[in-house]
Amino acid sequence: MRAPGPSTVLFVVYDGVRLLDVTGPVEVLTVANEHGGAYRLVLASPDGRDVVSSAGVRLGVDVALDAVTGPVGTLVVPGAPDWRAAADAALLDQIRRLAAGSDRIASVCAGAFSLAAAGLLDGRRATTHWDLADQLAENFPRVTVDPDPIFVADGRIITSAGISAGIDLTLALVESDLGPEVARTVAQHLVVFLQRPGGQSQFSVRTSAGSTRNDLLRHVLDAVAADPGRSWDLATMAMLAGVSVRHLGRLFRTELDTTPAGYLDRIRVESARSLLERGDETLDVVARRTGFGSPETMRRAFLRELDVTPGAYRSRFRTTGVAKHR
């Protein structure tokens, strides 16, 4: 291959690699090239041969890893359903060598295990798929594992959460390289959410609050999540469930380990976060639309749930958050 350079994005692929971990970022960068980017995308495997992904789809490979010499702009290490598929000693040696000459290194999902096994995450903060976070922390105690964010940028190394989070990460890299307008255009072209900021949680309140088999409670949860701006109170929720206020509180405690008011606050904070990330409405408008009523009530809820004010949250998360770490 011709010599790599700062525009080269080198994907480390191998048999069993998760297909979307590769194709999601590749598609983002391809569309970015249609809007002013100049990324050169290269797929490299241990022996230079094509690989078969975890989905059984064959990926065409451009070059063997050991044939890549010279600096690389971005080194991307995708994951696999079994993270040990990318923990071969020879492969880790190549990842370590290429990382030393790369401007930045990124992992998608379980690809963080390869970076950790290569020693690249020692003393760093990193994330991975929520279901693998405990394994990453247990196997690599020198890594500070944060299971919550969509992606984490620590210096020139960026690790992302599960599978589709690779798209968010790559949009963030495009924003860092080409600006927010290009990233926005790419996201719109791909019909994906503009950008989920890196510090945004992998989980929504509705999915992280816990599951319940109680149909009455589930009806209340769904109604509150669908319309957080409604004037909810305990009596209204209890009436919707067809139970007493006391029994509703008991259901929330036993099923979800929270209170109705606590759940409502978290749902409203999540709704407000979305408006703050995507729009330019005043804090007063956001507070009224999400049921807080006033900016001060919303401010207290944000401090309680996120330890940050709504204004500071908007300032921090209006962009994907990679550029400031570079």
Phi and psi in degrees as GROMACS dihedral restraints (atoms count N, CA, C in turn):
[ dihedral_restraints ]
;  ai    aj    ak    al  type     phi  dphi    fc
    3     4     5     6     1   -70.7    20    10
    4     5     6     7     1   159.4    20    10
    6     7     8     9     1   -58.4    20    10
    7     8     9    10     1   134.8    20    10
    9    10    11    12     1   -70.1    20    10
   10    11    12    13     1   173.1    20    10
   12    13    14    15     1  -160.7    20    10
   13    14    15    16     1  -169.9    20    10
   15    16    17    18     1   -63.0    20    10
   16    17    18    19     1   -22.5    20    10
   18    19    20    21     1   -86.6    20    10
   19    20    21    22     1    -6.5    20    10
   21    22    23    24     1   -78.6    20    10
   22    23    24    25     1   130.4    20    10
   24    25    26    27     1  -113.9    20    10
   25    26    27    28     1   110.3    20    10
   27    28    29    30     1  -101.0    20    10
   28    29    30    31     1   120.8    20    10
   30    31    32    33     1   -99.0    20    10
   31    32    33    34     1   124.9    20    10
   33    34    35    36     1   -86.1    20    10
   34    35    36    37     1   112.5    20    10
   36    37    38    39     1  -119.5    20    10
   37    38    39    40     1   157.9    20    10
   39    40    41    42     1  -161.8    20    10
   40    41    42    43     1   163.0    20    10
   42    43    44    45     1   -60.0    20    10
   43    44    45    46     1   130.4    20    10
   45    46    47    48     1    93.5    20    10
   46    47    48    49     1    -0.4    20    10
   48    49    50    51     1   -62.4    20    10
   49    50    51    52     1   143.7    20    10
   51    52    53    54     1   -68.6    20    10
   52    53    54    55     1   124.6    20    10
   54    55    56    57     1   -59.0    20    10
   55    56    57    58     1   -49.1    20    10
   57    58    59    60     1   -68.9    20    10
   58    59    60    61     1   -25.1    20    10
   60    61    62    63     1   -59.7    20    10
   61    62    63    64     1   -29.0    20    10
   63    64    65    66     1   -94.2    20    10
   64    65    66    67     1   -52.6    20    10
   66    67    68    69     1   -71.5    20    10
   67    68    69    70     1   -29.9    20    10
   69    70    71    72     1   -61.1    20    10
   70    71    72    73     1   -57.9    20    10
   72    73    74    75     1   -60.8    20    10
   73    74    75    76     1   -37.7    20    10
   75    76    77    78     1   -60.1    20    10
   76    77    78    79     1   -43.0    20    10
   78    79    80    81     1   -66.8    20    10
   79    80    81    82     1   -39.8    20    10
   81    82    83    84     1   -59.0    20    10
   82    83    84    85     1   -46.9    20    10
   84    85    86    87     1   -70.0    20    10
   85    86    87    88     1   -33.7    20    10
   87    88    89    90     1   -63.9    20    10
   88    89    90    91     1   -44.8    20    10
   90    91    92    93     1   -67.8    20    10
   91    92    93    94     1   -36.1    20    10
   93    94    95    96     1   -60.0    20    10
   94    95    96    97     1   -37.2    20    10
   96    97    98    99     1   -64.8    20    10
   97    98    99   100     1   -27.9    20    10
   99   100   101   102     1   -74.9    20    10
  100   101   102   103     1    -8.8    20    10
  102   103   104   105     1  -128.5    20    10
  103   104   105   106     1    37.6    20    10
  105   106   107   108     1   107.3    20    10
  106   107   108   109     1    -7.7    20    10
  108   109   110   111     1   -76.8    20    10
  109   110   111   112     1   165.6    20    10
  111   112   113   114     1  -138.2    20    10
  112   113   114   115     1    40.2    20    10
  114   115   116   117     1   -71.9    20    10
  115   116   117   118     1   137.8    20    10
  117   118   119   120     1  -107.6    20    10
  118   119   120   121     1   112.5    20    10
  120   121   122   123     1   -95.5    20    10
  121   122   123   124     1   127.1    20    10
  123   124   125   126     1  -131.1    20    10
  124   125   126   127     1   129.8    20    10
  126   127   128   129     1  -103.6    20    10
  127   128   129   130     1   125.4    20    10
  129   130   131   132     1  -125.9    20    10
  130   131   132   133     1   132.6    20    10
  132   133   134   135     1  -117.0    20    10
  133   134   135   136     1   166.7    20    10
  135   136   137   138     1   -55.0    20    10
  136   137   138   139     1   -38.8    20    10
  138   139   140   141     1  -115.2    20    10
  139   140   141   142     1     6.7    20    10
  141   142   143   144     1    82.4    20    10
  142   143   144   145     1    -0.2    20    10
  144   145   146   147     1   -90.5    20    10
  145   146   147   148     1   158.2    20    10
  147   148   149   150     1   -57.9    20    10
  148   149   150   151     1   153.9    20    10
  150   151   152   153     1  -120.1    20    10
  151   152   153   154     1   159.7    20    10
  153   154   155   156     1  -109.3    20    10
  154   155   156   157     1   121.6    20    10
  156   157   158   159     1   -72.9    20    10
  157   158   159   160     1   173.1    20    10
  159   160   161   162     1   -63.1    20    10
  160   161   162   163     1   -22.1    20    10
  162   163   164   165     1   -86.5    20    10
  163   164   165   166     1    -1.5    20    10
  165   166   167   168     1    86.3    20    10
  166   167   168   169     1     2.2    20    10
  168   169   170   171     1   -88.4    20    10
  169   170   171   172     1   132.7    20    10
  171   172   173   174     1   -81.9    20    10
  172   173   174   175     1   135.4    20    10
  174   175   176   177     1  -109.0    20    10
  175   176   177   178     1   126.9    20    10
  177   178   179   180     1   -72.0    20    10
  178   179   180   181     1   131.4    20    10
  180   181   182   183     1  -107.1    20    10
  181   182   183   184     1   141.3    20    10
  183   184   185   186     1   -89.8    20    10
  184   185   186   187     1   -33.0    20    10
  186   187   188   189     1  -161.9    20    10
  187   188   189   190     1   157.0    20    10
  189   190   191   192     1   -79.0    20    10
  190   191   192   193     1   147.5    20    10
  192   193   194   195     1   -58.2    20    10
  193   194   195   196     1   -41.9    20    10
  195   196   197   198     1   -73.2    20    10
  196   197   198   199     1    -8.3    20    10
  198   199   200   201     1   -89.0    20    10
  199   200   201   202     1    -6.9    20    10
  201   202   203   204     1   -86.1    20    10
  202   203   204   205     1   116.9    20    10
  204   205   206   207     1  -125.4    20    10
  205   206   207   208     1   156.9    20    10
  207   208   209   210     1    88.2    20    10
  208   209   210   211     1   170.4    20    10
  210   211   212   213     1   -68.8    20    10
  211   212   213   214     1   148.7    20    10
  213   214   215   216     1  -120.0    20    10
  214   215   216   217     1   140.3    20    10
  216   217   218   219     1   -65.6    20    10
  217   218   219   220     1   -59.0    20    10
  219   220   221   222     1  -134.4    20    10
  220   221   222   223     1   126.9    20    10
  222   223   224   225     1  -101.5    20    10
  223   224   225   226     1   122.6    20    10
  225   226   227   228     1  -114.9    20    10
  226   227   228   229     1   126.3    20    10
  228   229   230   231     1  -115.2    20    10
  229   230   231   232     1   103.5    20    10
  231   232   233   234     1   -76.8    20    10
  232   233   234   235     1   168.4    20    10
  234   235   236   237     1  -102.8    20    10
  235   236   237   238     1  -171.6    20    10
  237   238   239   240     1  -147.3    20    10
  238   239   240   241     1   156.2    20    10
  240   241   242   243     1   -54.3    20    10
  241   242   243   244     1   -36.8    20    10
  243   244   245   246     1  -109.4    20    10
  244   245   246   247     1   106.7    20    10
  246   247   248   249     1   -61.6    20    10
  247   248   249   250     1   -19.4    20    10
  249   250   251   252     1   -69.7    20    10
  250   251   252   253     1   -14.0    20    10
  252   253   254   255     1   -62.8    20    10
  253   254   255   256     1   -23.0    20    10
  255   256   257   258     1  -114.8    20    10
  256   257   258   259     1    29.1    20    10
  258   259   260   261     1  -113.3    20    10
  259   260   261   262     1    14.6    20    10
  261   262   263   264     1   -62.9    20    10
  262   263   264   265     1   139.0    20    10
  264   265   266   267     1   -59.2    20    10
  265   266   267   268     1   -43.0    20    10
  267   268   269   270     1   -64.9    20    10
  268   269   270   271     1   -39.5    20    10
  270   271   272   273     1   -66.2    20    10
  271   272   273   274     1   -41.5    20    10
  273   274   275   276     1   -63.7    20    10
  274   275   276   277     1   -36.1    20    10
  276   277   278   279     1   -60.6    20    10
  277   278   279   280     1   -42.1    20    10
  279   280   281   282     1   -68.3    20    10
  280   281   282   283     1   -40.4    20    10
  282   283   284   285     1   -61.7    20    10
  283   284   285   286     1   -43.2    20    10
  285   286   287   288     1   -62.4    20    10
  286   287   288   289     1   -44.3    20    10
  288   289   290   291     1   -65.1    20    10
  289   290   291   292     1   -46.3    20    10
  291   292   293   294     1   -69.2    20    10
  292   293   294   295     1   -35.2    20    10
  294   295   296   297     1   -62.1    20    10
  295   296   297   298     1   -35.7    20    10
  297   298   299   300     1   -62.1    20    10
  298   299   300   301     1   -27.9    20    10
  300   301   302   303     1  -108.4    20    10
  301   302   303   304     1    18.4    20    10
  303   304   305   306     1  -105.6    20    10
  304   305   306   307     1   145.1    20    10
  306   307   308   309     1   -66.5    20    10
  307   308   309   310     1   -38.2    20    10
  309   310   311   312     1  -151.4    20    10
  310   311   312   313     1   155.4    20    10
  312   313   314   315     1  -126.9    20    10
  313   314   315   316     1   134.4    20    10
  315   316   317   318     1  -131.2    20    10
  316   317   318   319     1   144.7    20    10
  318   319   320   321     1  -123.2    20    10
  319   320   321   322     1   150.1    20    10
  321   322   323   324     1  -115.8    20    10
  322   323   324   325     1   126.1    20    10
  324   325   326   327     1    55.7    20    10
  325   326   327   328     1  -122.4    20    10
  327   328   329   330     1   -71.0    20    10
  328   329   330   331     1    -3.8    20    10
  330   331   332   333     1   -59.2    20    10
  331   332   333   334     1   -21.0    20    10
  333   334   335   336     1   -61.3    20    10
  334   335   336   337     1   -29.5    20    10
  336   337   338   339     1   -64.8    20    10
  337   338   339   340     1   -38.9    20    10
  339   340   341   342     1   -65.4    20    10
  340   341   342   343     1   -43.2    20    10
  342   343   344   345     1   -63.6    20    10
  343   344   345   346     1   -40.4    20    10
  345   346   347   348     1   -66.5    20    10
  346   347   348   349     1   -42.6    20    10
  348   349   350   351     1   -65.0    20    10
  349   350   351   352     1   -27.9    20    10
  351   352   353   354     1   -82.6    20    10
  352   353   354   355     1    -1.5    20    10
  354   355   356   357     1    82.6    20    10
  355   356   357   358     1     8.0    20    10
  357   358   359   360     1   -79.7    20    10
  358   359   360   361     1   -16.1    20    10
  360   361   362   363     1  -104.9    20    10
  361   362   363   364     1     3.9    20    10
  363   364   365   366     1   -58.1    20    10
  364   365   366   367     1   126.7    20    10
  366   367   368   369     1    76.2    20    10
  367   368   369   370     1     7.9    20    10
  369   370   371   372     1  -112.7    20    10
  370   371   372   373     1   161.3    20    10
  372   373   374   375     1   -91.6    20    10
  373   374   375   376     1   138.7    20    10
  375   376   377   378     1  -151.1    20    10
  376   377   378   379     1   163.7    20    10
  378   379   380   381     1  -133.3    20    10
  379   380   381   382     1   170.7    20    10
  381   382   383   384     1  -159.6    20    10
  382   383   384   385     1  -173.7    20    10
  384   385   386   387     1   -54.7    20    10
  385   386   387   388     1   136.4    20    10
  387   388   389   390     1   -54.5    20    10
  388   389   390   391     1   -32.9    20    10
  390   391   392   393     1   -76.4    20    10
  391   392   393   394     1   -11.0    20    10
  393   394   395   396     1  -110.0    20    10
  394   395   396   397     1    -4.4    20    10
  396   397   398   399     1   -60.2    20    10
  397   398   399   400     1   -42.6    20    10
  399   400   401   402     1   -63.3    20    10
  400   401   402   403     1   -38.9    20    10
  402   403   404   405     1   -65.0    20    10
  403   404   405   406     1   -40.3    20    10
  405   406   407   408     1   -62.9    20    10
  406   407   408   409     1   -44.7    20    10
  408   409   410   411     1   -65.6    20    10
  409   410   411   412     1   -38.6    20    10
  411   412   413   414     1   -70.7    20    10
  412   413   414   415     1   -41.2    20    10
  414   415   416   417     1   -79.7    20    10
  415   416   417   418     1   -25.2    20    10
  417   418   419   420     1  -133.1    20    10
  418   419   420   421     1    76.9    20    10
  420   421   422   423     1   -65.4    20    10
  421   422   423   424     1   -15.0    20    10
  423   424   425   426     1   -79.4    20    10
  424   425   426   427     1    -6.7    20    10
  426   427   428   429     1   -98.1    20    10
  427   428   429   430     1   133.5    20    10
  429   430   431   432     1   -86.9    20    10
  430   431   432   433     1   103.5    20    10
  432   433   434   435     1   -92.6    20    10
  433   434   435   436     1   125.1    20    10
  435   436   437   438     1  -113.9    20    10
  436   437   438   439     1   108.2    20    10
  438   439   440   441     1   -80.0    20    10
  439   440   441   442     1    -3.9    20    10
  441   442   443   444     1   -91.1    20    10
  442   443   444   445     1   -45.5    20    10
  444   445   446   447     1   -69.3    20    10
  445   446   447   448     1   159.8    20    10
  447   448   449   450     1   -65.7    20    10
  448   449   450   451     1   -44.6    20    10
  450   451   452   453     1  -153.5    20    10
  451   452   453   454     1   161.0    20    10
  453   454   455   456     1  -129.0    20    10
  454   455   456   457     1   127.4    20    10
  456   457   458   459     1  -105.9    20    10
  457   458   459   460     1   119.5    20    10
  459   460   461   462     1  -127.0    20    10
  460   461   462   463     1   100.1    20    10
  462   463   464   465     1    65.1    20    10
  463   464   465   466     1  -131.3    20    10
  465   466   467   468     1   -92.3    20    10
  466   467   468   469     1     9.2    20    10
  468   469   470   471     1  -111.7    20    10
  469   470   471   472     1   126.9    20    10
  471   472   473   474     1  -122.7    20    10
  472   473   474   475     1   123.4    20    10
  474   475   476   477     1  -112.5    20    10
  475   476   477   478     1   143.3    20    10
  477   478   479   480     1  -122.1    20    10
  478   479   480   481     1   164.5    20    10
  480   481   482   483     1   -78.8    20    10
  481   482   483   484     1  -156.0    20    10
  483   484   485   486     1   -70.0    20    10
  484   485   486   487     1   126.5    20    10
  486   487   488   489     1    50.0    20    10
  487   488   489   490     1   -88.5    20    10
  489   490   491   492     1   -65.8    20    10
  490   491   492   493     1   -16.7    20    10
  492   493   494   495     1   -63.5    20    10
  493   494   495   496     1   -19.7    20    10
  495   496   497   498     1   -61.1    20    10
  496   497   498   499     1   -29.9    20    10
  498   499   500   501     1   -68.3    20    10
  499   500   501   502     1   -44.7    20    10
  501   502   503   504     1   -60.1    20    10
  502   503   504   505     1   -45.7    20    10
  504   505   506   507     1   -59.1    20    10
  505   506   507   508     1   -45.6    20    10
  507   508   509   510     1   -68.9    20    10
  508   509   510   511     1   -36.1    20    10
  510   511   512   513     1   -60.3    20    10
  511   512   513   514     1   -37.7    20    10
  513   514   515   516     1   -65.3    20    10
  514   515   516   517     1   -39.1    20    10
  516   517   518   519     1   -65.8    20    10
  517   518   519   520     1   -39.8    20    10
  519   520   521   522     1   -63.0    20    10
  520   521   522   523     1   -41.5    20    10
  522   523   524   525     1   -61.7    20    10
  523   524   525   526     1   -42.1    20    10
  525   526   527   528     1   -63.2    20    10
  526   527   528   529     1   -38.9    20    10
  528   529   530   531     1   -81.7    20    10
  529   530   531   532     1   -43.6    20    10
  531   532   533   534     1  -117.6    20    10
  532   533   534   535     1    -5.9    20    10
  534   535   536   537     1   100.2    20    10
  535   536   537   538     1   159.7    20    10
  537   538   539   540     1   -64.8    20    10
  538   539   540   541     1   -30.3    20    10
  540   541   542   543     1   -66.2    20    10
  541   542   543   544     1   -42.5    20    10
  543   544   545   546     1   -65.6    20    10
  544   545   546   547     1   -43.4    20    10
  546   547   548   549     1   -60.1    20    10
  547   548   549   550     1   -40.6    20    10
  549   550   551   552     1   -64.0    20    10
  550   551   552   553     1   -42.4    20    10
  552   553   554   555     1   -63.0    20    10
  553   554   555   556     1   -43.1    20    10
  555   556   557   558     1   -62.2    20    10
  556   557   558   559     1   -45.5    20    10
  558   559   560   561     1   -61.8    20    10
  559   560   561   562     1   -42.4    20    10
  561   562   563   564     1   -64.9    20    10
  562   563   564   565     1   -39.8    20    10
  564   565   566   567     1   -62.7    20    10
  565   566   567   568     1   -38.2    20    10
  567   568   569   570     1   -85.1    20    10
  568   569   570   571     1    -4.3    20    10
  570   571   572   573     1    56.3    20    10
  571   572   573   574     1    50.1    20    10
  573   574   575   576     1  -121.5    20    10
  574   575   576   577     1   163.3    20    10
  576   577   578   579     1   -57.3    20    10
  577   578   579   580     1   135.0    20    10
  579   580   581   582     1   -41.0    20    10
  580   581   582   583     1   -63.9    20    10
  582   583   584   585     1  -158.4    20    10
  583   584   585   586     1   129.6    20    10
  585   586   587   588     1   -88.5    20    10
  586   587   588   589     1   115.0    20    10
  588   589   590   591     1   -55.3    20    10
  589   590   591   592     1   150.1    20    10
  591   592   593   594     1   -56.9    20    10
  592   593   594   595     1   -36.7    20    10
  594   595   596   597     1   -80.6    20    10
  595   596   597   598     1    -3.9    20    10
  597   598   599   600     1   -68.1    20    10
  598   599   600   601     1   146.4    20    10
  600   601   602   603     1   -68.5    20    10
  601   602   603   604     1   149.3    20    10
  603   604   605   606     1   -67.3    20    10
  604   605   606   607     1   -17.4    20    10
  606   607   608   609     1  -118.6    20    10
  607   608   609   610     1   142.8    20    10
  609   610   611   612     1   -84.9    20    10
  610   611   612   613     1   162.2    20    10
  612   613   614   615     1   -59.1    20    10
  613   614   615   616     1   -40.4    20    10
  615   616   617   618     1   -62.9    20    10
  616   617   618   619     1   -37.5    20    10
  618   619   620   621     1   -85.2    20    10
  619   620   621   622     1   -26.0    20    10
  621   622   623   624     1   -93.3    20    10
  622   623   624   625     1    -9.3    20    10
  624   625   626   627     1   -71.4    20    10
  625   626   627   628     1   -15.7    20    10
  627   628   629   630     1   108.0    20    10
  628   629   630   631     1   158.3    20    10
  630   631   632   633     1   -97.7    20    10
  631   632   633   634     1   157.1    20    10
  633   634   635   636     1  -141.4    20    10
  634   635   636   637     1   142.8    20    10
  636   637   638   639     1   -95.4    20    10
  637   638   639   640     1    -0.1    20    10
  639   640   641   642     1   -80.9    20    10
  640   641   642   643     1   112.3    20    10
  642   643   644   645     1   -63.1    20    10
  643   644   645   646     1   -35.9    20    10
  645   646   647   648     1   -64.5    20    10
  646   647   648   649     1   -46.0    20    10
  648   649   650   651     1   -67.7    20    10
  649   650   651   652     1   -41.4    20    10
  651   652   653   654     1   -60.6    20    10
  652   653   654   655     1   -35.8    20    10
  654   655   656   657     1   -62.1    20    10
  655   656   657   658     1   -40.8    20    10
  657   658   659   660     1   -67.2    20    10
  658   659   660   661     1   -45.4    20    10
  660   661   662   663     1   -58.4    20    10
  661   662   663   664     1   -45.3    20    10
  663   664   665   666     1   -65.4    20    10
  664   665   666   667     1   -40.0    20    10
  666   667   668   669     1   -66.2    20    10
  667   668   669   670     1   -42.8    20    10
  669   670   671   672     1   -66.1    20    10
  670   671   672   673     1   -43.2    20    10
  672   673   674   675     1   -65.2    20    10
  673   674   675   676     1   -33.2    20    10
  675   676   677   678     1   -75.6    20    10
  676   677   678   679     1   -25.9    20    10
  678   679   680   681     1  -144.7    20    10
  679   680   681   682     1    69.1    20    10
  681   682   683   684     1   -66.4    20    10
  682   683   684   685     1   -20.6    20    10
  684   685   686   687     1   -78.4    20    10
  685   686   687   688     1    -8.9    20    10
  687   688   689   690     1   -65.7    20    10
  688   689   690   691     1   155.8    20    10
  690   691   692   693     1   -80.4    20    10
  691   692   693   694     1    77.0    20    10
  693   694   695   696     1   -79.7    20    10
  694   695   696   697     1   141.7    20    10
  696   697   698   699     1  -144.0    20    10
  697   698   699   700     1   174.6    20    10
  699   700   701   702     1   -61.2    20    10
  700   701   702   703     1   -38.8    20    10
  702   703   704   705     1   -64.7    20    10
  703   704   705   706     1   -40.9    20    10
  705   706   707   708     1   -65.0    20    10
  706   707   708   709     1   -43.7    20    10
  708   709   710   711     1   -63.4    20    10
  709   710   711   712     1   -44.0    20    10
  711   712   713   714     1   -64.1    20    10
  712   713   714   715     1   -40.2    20    10
  714   715   716   717     1   -62.9    20    10
  715   716   717   718     1   -40.0    20    10
  717   718   719   720     1   -62.5    20    10
  718   719   720   721     1   -37.6    20    10
  720   721   722   723     1   -81.8    20    10
  721   722   723   724     1   -17.3    20    10
  723   724   725   726     1    76.0    20    10
  724   725   726   727     1    30.7    20    10
  726   727   728   729     1  -133.2    20    10
  727   728   729   730     1   172.4    20    10
  729   730   731   732     1   -75.8    20    10
  730   731   732   733     1   161.3    20    10
  732   733   734   735     1   -59.2    20    10
  733   734   735   736     1   -42.1    20    10
  735   736   737   738     1   -63.2    20    10
  736   737   738   739     1   -42.1    20    10
  738   739   740   741     1   -68.6    20    10
  739   740   741   742     1   -36.5    20    10
  741   742   743   744     1   -61.1    20    10
  742   743   744   745     1   -44.6    20    10
  744   745   746   747     1   -60.9    20    10
  745   746   747   748     1   -38.3    20    10
  747   748   749   750     1   -64.4    20    10
  748   749   750   751     1   -40.8    20    10
  750   751   752   753     1   -62.7    20    10
  751   752   753   754     1   -43.9    20    10
  753   754   755   756     1   -62.0    20    10
  754   755   756   757     1   -41.3    20    10
  756   757   758   759     1   -68.6    20    10
  757   758   759   760     1   -46.1    20    10
  759   760   761   762     1   -76.3    20    10
  760   761   762   763     1   -34.6    20    10
  762   763   764   765     1   -88.7    20    10
  763   764   765   766     1   -36.5    20    10
  765   766   767   768     1  -123.7    20    10
  766   767   768   769     1    -4.5    20    10
  768   769   770   771     1    56.8    20    10
  769   770   771   772     1    41.1    20    10
  771   772   773   774     1  -150.3    20    10
  772   773   774   775     1  -177.6    20    10
  774   775   776   777     1  -110.2    20    10
  775   776   777   778     1   161.1    20    10
  777   778   779   780     1   -56.8    20    10
  778   779   780   781     1   -41.6    20    10
  780   781   782   783     1   -66.3    20    10
  781   782   783   784     1   -38.6    20    10
  783   784   785   786     1   -65.0    20    10
  784   785   786   787     1   -42.7    20    10
  786   787   788   789     1   -63.9    20    10
  787   788   789   790     1   -43.7    20    10
  789   790   791   792     1   -61.0    20    10
  790   791   792   793     1   -43.6    20    10
  792   793   794   795     1   -59.4    20    10
  793   794   795   796     1   -45.3    20    10
  795   796   797   798     1   -66.3    20    10
  796   797   798   799     1   -39.4    20    10
  798   799   800   801     1   -63.6    20    10
  799   800   801   802     1   -42.2    20    10
  801   802   803   804     1   -68.4    20    10
  802   803   804   805     1   -38.4    20    10
  804   805   806   807     1   -62.7    20    10
  805   806   807   808     1   -43.3    20    10
  807   808   809   810     1   -61.8    20    10
  808   809   810   811     1   -42.5    20    10
  810   811   812   813     1   -63.6    20    10
  811   812   813   814     1   -41.7    20    10
  813   814   815   816     1   -65.5    20    10
  814   815   816   817     1   -39.7    20    10
  816   817   818   819     1   -56.8    20    10
  817   818   819   820     1   -44.3    20    10
  819   820   821   822     1   -61.3    20    10
  820   821   822   823     1   -42.7    20    10
  822   823   824   825     1   -67.0    20    10
  823   824   825   826     1   -38.9    20    10
  825   826   827   828     1   -67.3    20    10
  826   827   828   829     1   -35.4    20    10
  828   829   830   831     1   -71.2    20    10
  829   830   831   832     1   -35.5    20    10
  831   832   833   834     1  -104.3    20    10
  832   833   834   835     1   -20.5    20    10
  834   835   836   837     1  -124.4    20    10
  835   836   837   838     1   179.6    20    10
  837   838   839   840     1  -117.6    20    10
  838   839   840   841     1    15.5    20    10
  840   841   842   843     1   -65.7    20    10
  841   842   843   844     1   150.5    20    10
  843   844   845   846     1   -67.3    20    10
  844   845   846   847     1   161.1    20    10
  846   847   848   849     1   -61.4    20    10
  847   848   849   850     1   -33.0    20    10
  849   850   851   852     1   -62.9    20    10
  850   851   852   853     1   -44.3    20    10
  852   853   854   855     1   -66.6    20    10
  853   854   855   856     1   -44.0    20    10
  855   856   857   858     1   -60.5    20    10
  856   857   858   859     1   -42.5    20    10
  858   859   860   861     1   -62.2    20    10
  859   860   861   862     1   -43.3    20    10
  861   862   863   864     1   -69.0    20    10
  862   863   864   865     1   -40.1    20    10
  864   865   866   867     1   -66.8    20    10
  865   866   867   868     1   -28.6    20    10
  867   868   869   870     1  -101.9    20    10
  868   869   870   871     1     8.5    20    10
  870   871   872   873     1    90.3    20    10
  871   872   873   874     1     0.9    20    10
  873   874   875   876     1   -75.5    20    10
  874   875   876   877     1   -28.5    20    10
  876   877   878   879     1    89.4    20    10
  877   878   879   880     1   -44.6    20    10
  879   880   881   882     1  -142.3    20    10
  880   881   882   883     1   153.1    20    10
  882   883   884   885     1   -59.0    20    10
  883   884   885   886     1   -33.3    20    10
  885   886   887   888     1   -68.6    20    10
  886   887   888   889     1   -40.9    20    10
  888   889   890   891     1   -63.2    20    10
  889   890   891   892     1   -42.0    20    10
  891   892   893   894     1   -64.8    20    10
  892   893   894   895     1   -39.6    20    10
  894   895   896   897     1   -60.6    20    10
  895   896   897   898     1   -44.2    20    10
  897   898   899   900     1   -64.6    20    10
  898   899   900   901     1   -39.5    20    10
  900   901   902   903     1   -66.3    20    10
  901   902   903   904     1   -40.8    20    10
  903   904   905   906     1   -63.6    20    10
  904   905   906   907     1   -43.1    20    10
  906   907   908   909     1   -64.2    20    10
  907   908   909   910     1   -37.7    20    10
  909   910   911   912     1   -70.2    20    10
  910   911   912   913     1   -42.0    20    10
  912   913   914   915     1   -88.0    20    10
  913   914   915   916     1   -37.1    20    10
  915   916   917   918     1  -120.9    20    10
  916   917   918   919     1    -7.8    20    10
  918   919   920   921     1    59.1    20    10
  919   920   921   922     1    36.9    20    10
  921   922   923   924     1  -153.4    20    10
  922   923   924   925     1   149.5    20    10
  924   925   926   927     1   -79.8    20    10
  925   926   927   928     1   158.7    20    10
  927   928   929   930     1   -57.5    20    10
  928   929   930   931     1   -40.4    20    10
  930   931   932   933     1   -63.5    20    10
  931   932   933   934     1   -43.7    20    10
  933   934   935   936     1   -66.8    20    10
  934   935   936   937     1   -36.6    20    10
  936   937   938   939     1   -61.7    20    10
  937   938   939   940     1   -45.4    20    10
  939   940   941   942     1   -61.0    20    10
  940   941   942   943     1   -45.0    20    10
  942   943   944   945     1   -61.1    20    10
  943   944   945   946     1   -38.4    20    10
  945   946   947   948     1   -75.7    20    10
  946   947   948   949     1   -37.0    20    10
  948   949   950   951     1  -110.9    20    10
  949   950   951   952     1    14.0    20    10
  951   952   953   954     1   -72.7    20    10
  952   953   954   955     1   -18.2    20    10
  954   955   956   957     1  -119.6    20    10
  955   956   957   958     1   171.6    20    10
  957   958   959   960     1   -70.9    20    10
  958   959   960   961     1   -23.0    20    10
  960   961   962   963     1    94.8    20    10
  961   962   963   964     1    11.8    20    10
  963   964   965   966     1   -86.7    20    10
  964   965   966   967     1   -40.5    20    10
  966   967   968   969     1   -56.1    20    10
  967   968   969   970     1   -39.6    20    10
  969   970   971   972     1   -71.2    20    10
  970   971   972   973     1   -12.2    20    10
  972   973   974   975     1   -93.5    20    10
  973   974   975   976     1    -5.6    20    10
